[in-house]
Amino acid sequence: MNPPDLCPACGAPNDCALADPRTADRACWCYGVSIDPAVLEALPAELRNAACLCPRCADVEAQLQAATRPIA
């Protein structure tokens, strides 16, 4: 089983706020994006719901960039 701070798909750090004791009281980045269910279904069953995907594997990098862009 992967550690909770690593992406189960690629093994890279997943930036999960909940997996880091220093930020566990904050909402994770994944709460503010929509992850395609097909991305999650592509994971082997034993890896689902065990740890956050990283933004790249979750295919949400564009959503995160849009959320941090200043509103003009």
C-alpha positions as CSV (number, residue, x, y, z in Angstrom):
1,M,0.0,0.0,0.0
2,N,1.3,3.5,-0.9
3,P,1.9,6.1,1.8
4,P,-1.0,8.6,2.0
5,D,1.2,11.4,0.8
6,L,2.1,9.7,-2.5
7,C,0.0,9.4,-5.7
8,P,-1.2,5.8,-6.1
9,A,-0.9,6.1,-9.9
10,C,2.7,7.4,-10.3
11,G,4.2,7.5,-6.8
12,A,4.9,11.2,-6.9
13,P,4.0,13.5,-4.0
14,N,0.3,14.2,-4.1
15,D,0.3,17.5,-2.2
16,C,-2.6,16.1,0.0
17,A,-3.2,18.5,2.9
18,L,-4.9,15.8,4.9
19,A,-1.8,13.5,4.6
20,D,0.5,16.1,6.2
21,P,0.1,16.5,9.9
22,R,1.0,20.2,9.6
23,T,-1.9,20.9,7.3
24,A,-4.4,18.2,8.2
25,D,-6.9,20.8,9.5
26,R,-7.1,22.4,6.0
27,A,-9.1,21.3,3.0
28,C,-7.2,19.4,0.4
29,W,-6.7,20.9,-3.1
30,C,-8.9,18.1,-4.5
31,Y,-11.9,19.5,-2.7
32,G,-12.0,22.4,-5.2
33,V,-11.7,20.4,-8.5
34,S,-13.8,18.0,-10.4
35,I,-12.0,14.7,-11.1
36,D,-13.4,12.6,-13.9
37,P,-14.7,9.3,-12.4
38,A,-13.1,7.5,-15.3
39,V,-9.7,8.5,-14.0
40,L,-10.5,7.0,-10.6
41,E,-12.0,3.8,-12.2
42,A,-8.8,3.3,-14.2
43,L,-6.9,2.7,-10.9
44,P,-6.7,-0.9,-9.7
45,A,-9.4,-1.5,-7.1
46,E,-6.9,-1.9,-4.3
47,L,-5.5,1.6,-4.9
48,R,-8.8,3.4,-4.9
49,N,-9.8,5.5,-1.9
50,A,-6.4,4.9,-0.3
51,A,-4.6,8.2,-1.2
52,C,-5.1,11.3,-3.3
53,L,-3.9,11.3,-6.9
54,C,-1.4,14.0,-7.7
55,P,-2.9,16.9,-9.7
56,R,-1.2,15.6,-12.9
57,C,-2.6,12.1,-12.7
58,A,-6.0,13.5,-11.6
59,D,-5.9,15.5,-14.8
60,V,-6.9,18.7,-13.0
61,E,-3.8,21.0,-13.4
62,A,-5.7,23.4,-15.6
63,Q,-8.5,23.7,-13.0
64,L,-6.0,24.4,-10.3
65,Q,-4.3,27.1,-12.4
66,A,-7.6,28.7,-13.2
67,A,-8.5,28.8,-9.5
68,T,-5.3,30.7,-8.6
69,R,-5.5,33.1,-11.5
70,P,-6.5,36.6,-10.4
71,I,-9.9,37.8,-11.6
72,A,-9.6,40.8,-13.9
